[in-house]
Amino acid sequence: MNLENQKVRQLLKEIRVGNPDTVHMKYKEIYDTYSRLIFYVSYEILRIRQDAEEVVNDTFISFFNSINDIDETKNIKYWLVTTAKNKAIDIKRRMNSRSLINDTDILDIDSFASPITHEYDIFKEIQRYLSEDEYAVIIYRFIYNMSFHNIAKHLDANIGTVTSRYSRAIKKLISLFNAEEAKK
């Protein structure tokens, strides 16, 4: 067993029975020990800095939430790397399964069959077909031109949740537009 692993195991024991005033410092010490490694593993899978940073944060949140369930006799580094790798793969899968549609194609007013003439009316029409959460993502994405990462921060949601809402909303809008087109 290497010195680094021994130290982390000792920190785990101290956190579990430790003084609440020093627990934060012990958590930070574990974070400082492994966060760069976790970032590297995540970035190698995702190739997007913000997503890799989110995986680092999610991994340590999972770690700290599971602190009492983690067997300190096992390799903590392995637990963290495996968790990060799985989270990164999940994000990659969600990103790959998203519909590959150009944002500008979605709101092409000329292809919209309804006789709506003002942007306000278009968004009111769209709002009727989407949930409040889906509509918020669409507004932030198209009106404010925000990235999914920034939308997630703004809504205090996971990036996977935001991309799922976006994908669901896009599918609903495509169905709406196709139905309108079929009426022509």
N, C-alpha and C positions, 0 to 999 in steps of 0.2 A: 504494500500500500504506500503510495507516494505521500509526501509531506502536505501537498495541496489538499488532497482528499481527506487526510487526517484532520486538517484544520477546519475544513467545511463540516465534517462530521461533528467536531467539537462545537462549532457554532450552532449546528442544528440542536444539539443537546441543550446548549445554553439558551437558545430561543424558546424551547419547549418548557423549560423550568425557570426561565430568566426573569430578570427585573424588567418591567414594562418600560422603564426609562432608557434601557440600553438595547432593547430588542431592535429598534429601528436601525441602530448602528450595525448590529450583527447582520440584519437583512441586507443593508447596503454593502457590507463587506462581501457577502456571497454574490450579490449582483455585480459588484466591481470585479470579482474573480472570474466570472463566466460570461458576462454580457457581450464582450467582444467575440468570443467563440460562438455564442448563440447567433449573433448578428451575421457572422461569416457563413455559418451553416444555412441560415435563412436566405441570405443574399444569393448564395450559390444556386438555390432553387428558384427564387423569385425574380432576381435581377432588377428589382425595383426597391430603391432605398427605403421609401416610406413604408412599404409593405413589410420589408425585413425588420424595420424598427418596431412595427406593430407586433410582429411575431415575437420579438424579444420581450416586449412588454407583456403580451399575453402569456408567454411561457413563464415568466417570473410571477405573474398573478396566479397562474395555475399552481406553480411551485409553492407560493406562500399560502394559498388556500388549502393545499394538500400537506402542509408541513407536518401535521401530526400523523399522517398516513404513510409518509415516506420512511422506508426502512434505512436507517443510517448505516447499517452494515453493508448496504449495496453501494454501488458507484453513483454518486450524486451527479457527476458530470455526464454520465451515460443517460441518466433520467432526464436531465435538462436538454441534452442534444436530441434525444429521441422525441421528446415532447415538441421541441422547436421544429424538428424535421417534419413531424406529422402535421403540425399547424401550418407550416409553409406549403406542404403538399395539398392540404385542404384548400388553402387560398388559391393555389395554382389551378386546381381542378375547377373551382368556382369561376375563376377568370376565364378558363378555357371553355367552359360550358355556356358562358354568356353569349348572347346573340351578337354576331358580328355585323352590326348595322351602323352605318354612318349617322352621326347625330343630326346632320343637316337633312337627311332623308326623312326623319321622323316628322318634322314640322313643316314639310314642304306644302305651303298653303295652296298652291295650284292643284295639288293632287287631292286635296281635301274636298269631298263632294258636297258638303254642306255649304249653303250660301252665306258663310260667315265672312265679314269683311274687316273686322278689327281684331287686333291681337288679343285684346282683353276678352272679347267674345270667344276666341279660340281657346284660351286657357280656362274660361268658365265651362266651355263644352267638355274639355278634357277632364276638368275637375269632377264632373258628374260620373265619369267612368272609372276613376281611380280612388283608392283608399287615401286617407289623409297623409299617411306616411309615404306612399308612392308618389303622390302629387308633390309633396315637399322635395323629394329627391329630384324629380323632373324640373321643378322650378330652380333649385340650386344649380342643377347641371346646365340647363339651357339659358336661363335668364342671367344668372350670376357667373356662369362659365366656371364653376368650381370643380375641382378634381374630386374623385371619390374619397380620397384620403381626407380632404378638407371638409367635405360634406359629413363624413363620419365624425370628425372632430366637432363640427358645428352641432350636429344632432346628438352628440354624446352616444354614438352607436359604433358597433364593430363594423369594419370595412366590408366584411362578408355580408352583413345584414343590409348595408347600403346597396351593394352591387346586386343582391337578390331582389330588393325592392325595385331597383332600376330595371332589371331584367323583366320582372313581372309586369311593371308598368309599360315597358316597351311592347311586350307581347300583347297586352290588352289594347294598346293604341293601334298596333298593326291590325288586330282583329277588327277594331272599330273602323279603321280606314278601309280595310278590305270589304267590310259589310257595306260601307257607304259607296265604295267603288262598284260593287255588284248591283246596287240599286240604279246605277246609271243606265 
